[in-house]
Amino acid sequence: MEEVTLLSLSSSDYKEIDNLASIVARNLEKEKISVTLPSLRPGTISAKLFDAIKRVRRSGLTISPEAGSERLRKFIRKDFQDEAVYDTASLAFEKGWKTLKLYFMVGLPTETTEDLDAILLMIKNIYQLGTKTPGRKTINVTLSPFVPKAHTPFQWDEIVSPKEVLERILYIKRQNRISAVNFKYPVVETSLLQGLVGRGGRSMGNVIETVFKNGGRFDGWNESFDFALWENALQEHGIDYTEMLKPIPFSKDLPWSHIRKGVSVEHMKQERQRTSIQLKEYTRQKRDLDVSEHTTNNMAFGRSNKKVASKQAFAPTKNKVRFRWGKDSRYKYMGHLDNLRLIERVLRKSKLPIFYTQGFNPSMKLSYGPPLTLGFTSESEFMDITFDSNFMPFMMEQLKDAMPDGLTLYDAKIIIKKTKSISALLNRAVYTVDLDKLIEKVSLETKISQLLARETIEVERQKKKNTITIDLRPAVYAIEIKGEKLYMTLGIGEGGYAKPIEMLRELLGEDFNLYLTNFIHRLDVYREDENGQKISAMEL
């Protein structure tokens, strides 16, 4: 675990949030576990709270103005002024944040071009605040289409069409002139579907089933989303979705009207009407007063610029220790990155004094050996861990006790001299396959002899953008049968790279597709020097 989040609909509105965050951060600091908060309501976060959440590392910070203009925020009942947004951003920059995320909704009821321009102005003003403190600043802006939700005062409002929403989003992007501002927004049709599913009745169930039968899968991923499937399904069931986008009269029964959630429909109607009345009154007052101070270039908001003394300190490296570990079949379908996260959790559980990097985002000082292919087991995985104190024998047992069943810690050795990373030093890997998983032994021995007699072993490898041809022969050092196992010694790193699956495909030919290749075991990795001497990974 790297962080703990204090999560609620509006965490910073909790009156004791400063004390709570400070206590949690102080207790977790020794474990290098940071405290984070979800998106913040402007004007509700204090310097003390910022100090708490940056105690270990400065995590991402999201400020949610939701609308660019005070008029539109008043309408959606987010009643805070622009200065509250600027004060929060200014305090964040003052406390050392270099990157801020801003969240806005596009397509809100009564939204106008002036409201979109207000978003641009707010982004510009926040960026200018960032220039008052040292360092390059980045503003990441999320523009999310507004979707009316059931059981809210806006459930009767219009859903803005995807085309119109996209035009408004692109308008904001085109008008922006600051290169340090990055925009992010979803595929607008996905937001439309949220509205259609939320607003639809039982008939939408048939639509969802039809989309699934026609191949709709993982629609939450942009690369898998196909809106045409939904359009065809809606048409097949006689649903004109453009009609579902229109405002709904108060007098019409809604598909969810029979569901009671504590707040009556009459109350929500009154809230919706009161919102419109308050908006008219607010607009009239603003027009009469002609308040425009916050649109001038001489910004009066924000806190004064302060220089904070650097707290960076450098702790000496005590001990670098190399560990050999392995995993059995229970973990063979965990990818390399998942393995790394698991190891970090094990280290936290062990309570060992791990050395952390300095700076804003401290992390464990770890390095790993070459990654293991998904589906393989191994007894020859390596990691180098830097400790913040002398490594003692009992620490090995402490780490073993923290290991879950299926992960095994075999050996540990202190590394005295400075060396390259372990992945850069290794150039050989030994893999084994149980013969009872493959074809008959006699036939396999013949195939091995024929393969090793070839001058070239060319295979095709699929890259991200193209397919390349590789000669594996220089990276094939030995293939032999010992007892009931097939052994393959192949190159890695500077020794060339041959994948064991590629070698099995060459050995088995047409029979390769008859076998699963998730029974390969990595037995050893080592370095062979120019004199042909084998050097164990633990000795490098």
N, C-alpha and C positions, 0 to 999 in steps of 0.2 A: 504494500500500500504506500503510495507516494503522496496522497493528499486526502484531506477530509473536507467535504463540502457542507456548509450550513445552508440547507435547502428549504425554501418555502416560496409561496407566491410572491412575497415581498420581504426578503430576509432583513434588509436594512431598515424596515419600519418597526421591527421589534425593538422596544425601548431599551432592553438590556443587551443589545447586540454587541456593543463595544466591549463590555466586560466579558461576555461569553466568548467572543472571538479571541480576546487577549488571553484568557485563562486556557482555552483549548490550544492556542498557538504556543504558549509557554510550555505546556505539558508535552506537546508533541515535538518541540524543537530538537530535543536530544536525539530523537529518532529520524530527524531530517524529513519529517512529514509536514507538508504545508497545509494551511487553511485557505480555502477558496470560498467565494460567494458567487451565486448566479448573477444574472443581470441586475443592476442597481437602479433604484429610483433616484433620479437626480435630487440633490439637496438633502439626502438623508444619511450620507456617509461622512464620517468625521476623520480627522487626522489620526486619532487613536485606532480606529478601525483599519485604516490603511497600514499603519505600523504593524498591526497584528497579522494581516494577510501577506505582508512582505517579509515576515520574520525569517522564514526559511528560503523562499524563492518568490519572485514576483510572478504570480500566475497571470493568466489572461484576465483582462478587465473589460466588462461590457457595461456601457451606459445606455439606458433605453429611453430616449426622448419620445419615441413612438411617432410623434408628429413634429414637423419643423416649426409650426406656428403656434403661438399661445391660443389663438382662436380655435384651431382644430383640436388642440389638447383639451381645451375647455369643453368642447363638444363631446369628446369620448371620456370625459370625467377623469382626465389626468391633469389635475389642476395644480401645475407648478409653472413658474416663470422661466424664461430663457436663462436668467442669471443663475438659477439653481443648476442648470446643466453646465454652464461655464465654470461655476465655482467648483463643481465636482471634478471636471476635466482638469482645471488648473491645479487643484490639490493633488490629483494623480500624477501630473507631470512633475510637480514639486517634490513628490515622494519617490521619484525615480522611474516611473513607468515611461517607456519609450513607444509602446504600442497601445492604442485604445481601439475598442470595437464599439461602434454605434449601431443601434437597432432602430429602424424606422418602418412603419407600415405605409403601404401605397394602396390607393383605392378606397380610402376611408369615405364614409358618407359625407357629402358637402365639400369634398376636396376640390380645390381649384389650382390653377397654375401658380397663384401666389403662395399657396402652401408648399408646392414643390420647390419654388424659389427659396422659401424659408429653410428648407432642408439644406440646400446648397449654401446658404448664408451661414447656417449653424456649423456646417462642416468647415467652412473657411475660417470662421472665428475660432473654432477649437484648434485648428491647425496653427493659427497665429499665436494662440496661447502657448502651444508647444514650442514655438521658436524662442520663447523667453527663457527656457531652461536649456542647459547644454545637451548636445547629442541630437542625432537625427531621429525624427519622429515619423511614425506610420499610423495612419488612420484607416482602419478596416470598417467599411460600412455595409451592413446587411439591409437590403430592401425587400421586405416580405409583403406579398399581396394580402390585403385584408379579406378575411373570410367571415361572414356573419355566422355566429354560432347559435344553436338552439338553446332555449332557456335563458336568453340574455335580452336586454332591451333592444338590441339591434337585429334580432332574428327576422324582423319583417323587411329589413332594408335590402336594396338592390345589391347583387353581386356584379361587380364591374367585369366586363368581358376580358378574356385573356389578351386579346389584341390591344385593348385600351390600356390595360395594366402594363403590358410590355412597352407601349409607347411612352407612358409616364416614367417608367424606370429608365428607358434609354434617353429620355429628355434630361433626367438628372445626370446621367453619365456623360452625355455630350456637353452639358454646360459646365461641368467641373473642369478646372484648369490647374489642379494641384496634382503633380505626379506621385506624391507620397500618399494619395488617397486611393484605396482599392475597393472596388464594389463587388458584392456577392449577392446573388438572388437565385431563387429556385426556378425550375421550369414552370412557367406561369400556368400551364394546363394542370399541373399537379395540385395547385391551389384551387383551381376551378373544381377539380374532382372532390376535394375536401368539402367544398360548398354543396355540390350536387349530392354526395352521399349523406352529408349532414342534413340536407333539406329534403331529401327524397323519402318516399314512403316504402311500403313493402315491395313495390315494383323495382326499386333499385337493387333488391336482393337478387332478382332474376338477372339483372344486368351484370352484377358482379360475378355470378355463376357462369354466365355466357362468356365473359372476358377470360375467366380462368380456363374454361374448356377450349377457348381459341388460342391459348398459349400465353396469356398474361401472367407474368411472374416478376417478382422483385421490383414492383413499380416505384418503390421508394428510391431506387437507384436510377439516375438520369440515363445511364447507358442502356438500361433495360426497359425504360418507359416508352410505350407506344400509344399515343393518344388515339390513333386511328382505330385501335381495337375497341376503345370505349365508345367512340363515335358510332361505329358499326353496331355495337351491342345496343346502344340507346335507340338507334334507328330501328333495329330488329324488333324491339319491344314497344315501338310506337311512342317513344318519349322525345319530345322536342326540348332539348336542354336550354335553348335560348329563352323559352318561356319560364324556366325555373330560375333564370337570373333576375327576372323582374321583381320589383317590390311586391310584397304580399299585403293585401288589405287587412286591417285589424279585424274585420268581420269574418274573415275566412278561417275555417278550422285547419289547424296544422297537423301533420302526421304524428306529432308527438304531444298533441294537446291533452291526451288522456293520461299522460305521465305527470305526476305531481312531484316537484322537487323542493317544496317548502315555500317558494316564492310564487304567488299567484300570477296568472296571466294579466289580470287587471292591474296589478302593481307594476309589472314590466311595461305595460302600455303607458301608465302614468309617468314612469321614469323616462320612457322614450319621448313623450310629449314635453315633459319638463326640460329635457335636454335641449330640444329645439327652441323652447321659449327662452331658456337661459342663454343660448347661443345668440339669439336675436338681440337680447338686452346687452350682452357683452359686446357685440359688434357695434351697437349704437354708441355705447360709452367710449369705445376705442376711437370711433370716428369723431366724436365730439371733443375728446381730449387731444386727438392727433398725436398720440405718443409714438415717437420714432427714434428715441435715443439709442436703442439697441441695434439700429441698422447703420449707425455711423462707423467710420473707420477708427475713431478714437475710443476704443473699448474701455469702459469704466469698470467692467466686471472682472472677476478673477482675483487671485491673491498676489501679493507682491513676490517678486523673484528673490529666492533665497539660495545661497550657496551652502550646500551641506558638505561637511568634511567627509572624505572618503573613509569608509569603515573596512575597506578591503584588507585582509590579513592573509599571510601565507604560512600555512602550517607545514612543518618539515615532513617529508615522507619517512615513515618508520620502517615498514616492512612490505615488500612486494612478495606475494606467495603465489606459486603456481599449483593449481589443483587439477587432478585427473578425475573425471566423473563419467557416468554413463546412464543410459535410460533403456528400459525394457519395452516390450511391445505395448504396454499400457499408455506410453507417451509417444509412440512412433508417428502418430498423426498430428502431433503438435509441431507447428512450423518454427523456424529459427527465432523469429521475434517473440513468439509466445514462450519459447524456452527461456529467452533472456529475461522476460518479465517474471516468469516463475522463479528463476534463480534469484532475482532481486527480492522477491517476496520471502524466499527462504532465508536470505541474508538478514532481512529485517526481523524475521521471526527468531533467528538465532541470537539476536542482541549483541553481535560481535562489533567491536569498534572499527567500523569501516571508514576509510578516509574519503572525504567528499571534496569535489572540486570547489574552487572559490567562485565568486561572482554572484550575479542575480539569480541564477538557477542552478544551485548546487546539485550534483549528481554523484553517485557512487563511482569511484575510480576503478573501473573494471575493463578488461579486454578479453576477447574470446578467440578460440581457435576457429578453423574453417567451419562454416555452417554445414549441418547434416541435412541430406536430402529428405524431404517429407516421405514418411513410410519406412525409413530405416531405423534399426536399433543400433546401439553403439556401446562400447566400453572404452572408448578412446576420445572423449571430449575434454577440452582443456579451457581453463579460464585463469587469468591472472587478477588477483585481488590485492589492492593496496590497503594496508591496515594503518590505523592511526596510533598504534602502539606495537610493541614487540609481539611477534607471533609466538604463542606458547602451545605446547602439545595438547592441552585440554581444549583449545579452540577447535581442533580437528573433530573431536568428539561432540563438541557443542554444535558444530555445523552438521554433522551426521544426524544428530537427534532432530534437527529441524527439517531434514530432508523427508519428503513424503515417500511412501512405498512406491517402488518403481524407479526411483532415482537412487543411484549408488555413488558414494564418494570413495575412491580407491586410494588416492595418494596425495601428498602435499609436500612442497619443498620451497624454501625461501630462495628468492632470486636476488643475488648480491649485485651482480654487474648489470650495467645498463645495456639493454639489447633492443633489437627491433621487435615489433609486435610478433606474437607467436605465429600468426597466420602467414606473415612474410617470411618466416624462417623455415617452415615445413615445405617439403617437396615430394613426399611419398605418402600414400595411404593404402592400407591393406583391408580388403573386404572379403567376407566369406558368405557362402551360400550353401545350405544343406542340400546334399545330392538328392535326397528323397523328394525334393521339390522340383527336380529337373528330370531330363530324359535319362535313359540308361547310361551307365558309366562308360561302357566301351565306346559307344557312339560319341559321347562327349569328349573322350580323350583324342579321338581322331579329329574332331572339329577344332580342338585346341591346337593341335599340331599344324593343321592347315592354316589357322588364323595367324599363328606366330611366324609362319613361313612367308607370309605376305610382306611385301616391301611397303605398302601403304594400306591404311585402313581408313577410307574416307567416309564420313558421315555428314549429314545435313543437320544444322542447328538453327532453330527458329529464334530470331531476335525480335525485338519490338517492331522494327520497321521492315526487316527483310530476312531472307534465309541465306546462311553462309555455309560453305563446305569446309570441313576441318579434317586434317589427317591426324588420326589418333595414334598412329604407330610409334612416334617418338615418345609418347607418354604411357606406353604399355611396357612394363618392365618384367612382369612374370604372371603367368596364368598356369595353375597346376592343381592337381587333385591330391589331397592328403587325407587318408582315411575316408571319412564319409562327408567331406566338405570340399567345395571348390574355393580356391584362394586366388584372388586377383590383386596384384600390386600395381597401382596406377599412379600417374603423376598428378600433383596438385601444385598450385602456385607457379614458381619459376621452372618447375619440372615439367611444364605442360599440363594440360588438364584433360583427363579422360573420365567420362562418367561411367560408373559401373553398369547402369542400365543400357548404355550404348554398347558396352562390351557383350552383355548378355544377348542383345538383339543380333549382334554379329555372330555370336556363337550358335544361337538357336535357329537363326534364319526364319523360315516360315513357321516354325514351331513356337516362336517367341510369343505370339498372341494367345497361345494356349495357357500361358502361365502368368500369374500375378508377380509383380516385381517388388512387392513390399515385404519380402523376407530376407532382404540383404542386411548384413551386419557389418559395421565398421569395427574392425579388430584393433587397428593400430594406425597411428600417423607418426612420422619421424622425418629426419633430414638425412640425406645421403650426401656426403661431401665429395670434393673432386677426386679424392683417393678411394672412393667407394666405401668409406667407413660409415656405418649406421650410427646416428646420434639420436638418442631418445628425446622426445619432446620435453621431458622433465629435466634433461641435461643441457638444453639450449640456453 
